[in-house]
Amino acid sequence: MAQYFKQEKNRGRLEKRTVKVYANKLNAENKKKWTSVQSVIEVKREILNKGKLSKETAYFISDLKPETGAKYFYEGIRSHWRVETFHYVKDRIFLEDAWKVRTKNAAANYSLIRNLAINVFRQHRFNCIQAVMEKCANNVEFMMSLL
């Protein structure tokens, strides 16, 4: 069993993650369903936020061998959630999934503009995209100062 541990401070929270990688330990029924599975990954998270401790465990499966290493799986899982967070902002704040634009390249162009806006906001260290968007909506001078 490979193991990797990481502790980091993120947005005022103290987060500890322990990743363990096991050789395929699925039961016989699940081994038949997922024949290519070689590793089962366990991620235990402990998050201390404003004095409150929360714990959770998540499991993942992979077709990579356990020898790949717990650190490799940790980095892959973390980078996946960074992408998911980006798309969450695009959908929740910009309502991207609700848009009905389907003309030629319009949807891709609008998506590019949203990506640009999010990156500009994050470059200026804004934590709340919704709040900075509302500030930009009624203040052209402020919006232009970000460019």
C-alpha positions as CSV (number, residue, x, y, z in Angstrom):
1,M,0.0,0.0,0.0
2,A,1.3,3.4,-1.0
3,Q,0.5,6.4,1.1
4,Y,0.9,10.2,0.7
5,F,0.0,13.0,3.2
6,K,-0.4,16.7,2.6
7,Q,-1.5,19.5,4.8
8,E,-2.2,23.0,3.5
9,K,-4.0,26.2,4.5
10,N,-6.6,27.2,1.9
11,R,-9.0,30.2,2.3
12,G,-8.6,30.3,6.0
13,R,-9.2,26.5,6.4
14,L,-6.6,24.0,7.5
15,E,-6.9,20.9,5.3
16,K,-5.2,17.6,5.8
17,R,-5.4,14.9,3.1
18,T,-4.2,11.4,3.4
19,V,-4.1,9.3,0.2
20,K,-3.7,5.5,0.2
21,V,-3.5,3.4,-2.8
22,Y,-4.4,-0.3,-2.7
23,A,-4.2,-3.0,-5.3
24,N,-7.7,-3.9,-6.7
25,K,-9.6,-5.1,-3.6
26,L,-13.0,-5.0,-5.2
27,N,-15.3,-7.9,-4.5
28,A,-15.9,-10.5,-7.2
29,E,-19.1,-8.8,-8.5
30,N,-17.4,-5.4,-8.9
31,K,-14.3,-7.0,-10.5
32,K,-16.6,-8.3,-13.2
33,K,-18.1,-4.9,-13.8
34,W,-14.8,-3.0,-13.9
35,T,-12.3,-5.4,-15.4
36,S,-9.6,-2.8,-16.0
37,V,-9.5,-1.5,-12.4
38,Q,-6.0,-2.0,-11.0
39,S,-6.1,0.5,-8.0
40,V,-8.5,1.6,-5.4
41,I,-7.6,5.1,-4.0
42,E,-8.8,6.2,-0.6
43,V,-8.7,10.0,0.2
44,K,-9.3,11.0,3.8
45,R,-9.9,14.7,4.4
46,E,-9.9,16.6,7.6
47,I,-10.9,20.2,7.4
48,L,-10.6,22.6,10.3
49,N,-12.7,25.7,9.5
50,K,-13.5,28.3,12.1
51,G,-12.9,25.8,14.9
52,K,-15.1,23.2,13.4
53,L,-13.6,19.9,12.3
54,S,-15.1,17.9,9.5
55,K,-13.9,14.6,8.2
56,E,-14.8,12.7,5.0
57,T,-13.5,9.8,3.0
58,A,-13.7,9.5,-0.7
59,Y,-12.9,6.5,-2.9
60,F,-11.7,6.4,-6.5
61,I,-10.8,3.6,-8.9
62,S,-8.1,3.7,-11.5
63,D,-6.7,1.5,-14.3
64,L,-3.2,2.6,-13.3
65,K,-1.1,0.2,-11.3
66,P,-0.7,0.9,-7.5
67,E,3.0,1.4,-8.1
68,T,2.1,4.7,-9.8
69,G,2.2,6.2,-6.4
70,A,-0.1,7.9,-3.9
71,K,1.4,11.4,-4.7
72,Y,0.6,11.0,-8.4
73,F,-3.0,10.1,-7.6
74,Y,-3.2,13.0,-5.1
75,E,-2.1,15.5,-7.7
76,G,-4.5,14.1,-10.3
77,I,-7.5,14.3,-7.9
78,R,-6.6,17.8,-6.8
79,S,-6.1,19.1,-10.4
80,H,-9.4,17.5,-11.4
81,W,-11.2,19.5,-8.6
82,R,-9.6,22.8,-9.8
83,V,-11.1,22.2,-13.2
84,E,-14.5,21.3,-11.6
85,T,-14.4,24.5,-9.5
86,F,-13.7,26.6,-12.6
87,H,-16.8,25.1,-14.4
88,Y,-18.9,25.5,-11.3
89,V,-18.2,29.2,-11.3
90,K,-19.0,29.4,-15.0
91,D,-22.3,27.7,-14.5
92,R,-23.4,29.1,-11.1
93,I,-22.3,32.7,-11.6
94,F,-22.5,33.1,-15.4
95,L,-25.3,30.6,-15.8
96,E,-23.4,29.1,-18.8
97,D,-25.4,25.9,-19.0
98,A,-28.7,27.8,-19.3
99,W,-27.5,29.8,-22.3
100,K,-29.4,29.0,-25.5
101,V,-26.8,30.5,-27.9
102,R,-26.1,27.9,-30.6
103,T,-25.1,30.0,-33.6
104,K,-21.8,29.0,-35.2
105,N,-19.0,30.0,-32.9
106,A,-21.0,32.2,-30.6
107,A,-21.1,29.7,-27.7
108,A,-17.4,29.1,-27.8
109,N,-16.8,32.9,-28.0
110,Y,-19.0,33.7,-25.0
111,S,-17.2,30.9,-23.1
112,L,-13.9,32.4,-23.9
113,I,-15.0,35.8,-22.7
114,R,-16.3,34.2,-19.4
115,N,-12.9,32.5,-19.0
116,L,-11.1,35.8,-19.5
117,A,-13.3,37.6,-16.9
118,I,-12.8,34.9,-14.3
119,N,-9.0,34.9,-14.9
120,V,-8.9,38.7,-14.6
121,F,-10.9,38.6,-11.3
122,R,-8.7,35.9,-9.9
123,Q,-5.5,37.7,-11.0
124,H,-6.7,40.7,-8.9
125,R,-7.3,38.3,-6.0
126,F,-11.0,38.6,-5.7
127,N,-12.4,35.7,-3.7
128,C,-16.1,36.2,-4.6
129,I,-16.7,36.3,-8.3
130,Q,-20.4,37.2,-7.9
131,A,-19.5,40.3,-5.8
132,V,-16.9,41.6,-8.2
133,M,-19.3,41.0,-11.2
134,E,-22.0,43.1,-9.4
135,K,-19.5,45.8,-8.8
136,C,-18.4,45.8,-12.5
137,A,-22.0,45.9,-13.7
138,N,-22.7,49.3,-12.3
139,N,-19.2,50.8,-12.4
140,V,-17.5,51.0,-15.8
141,E,-14.6,52.9,-14.4
142,F,-13.9,50.1,-11.9
143,M,-14.3,47.5,-14.6
144,M,-11.8,49.2,-16.9
145,S,-9.3,49.5,-14.0
146,L,-9.0,45.7,-13.9
147,L,-7.6,45.6,-17.5
